[in-house]
Amino acid sequence: MKNKYLISSNIEDAKEQLEEILADIKSDKDYSEVELQIALEHAYHHLNYAWNIRNIEESRAEACSKSDYKAWSMFPTKEFTEYE
């Protein structure tokens, strides 16, 4: 596994986003589904990114082209199987 610093920082960002979502839901009775969607997409992005860069060379991960960013932000559907 490569890029432990980048993986860690993205997991930390996802954690912070999830904590913010919890706080917002608990404190805002009008918290909307749209707000939840946007916030969860942000958390998912960081988790997906952390997973997808795990074996990428550090120099490439740091350079991160637009196409890399898009690909690394996607849920890795081919790598995970459904749970029964």
Secondary structure, 3 states (H helix, E strand, C coil): CCCHHHHHHHHHHHHHHHHHHHHHHHHCCCCCHHHHHHHHHHHHHHHHHHHHCCCCCHHHHHHCCHHHHHHHCCCCCCCCCCCC
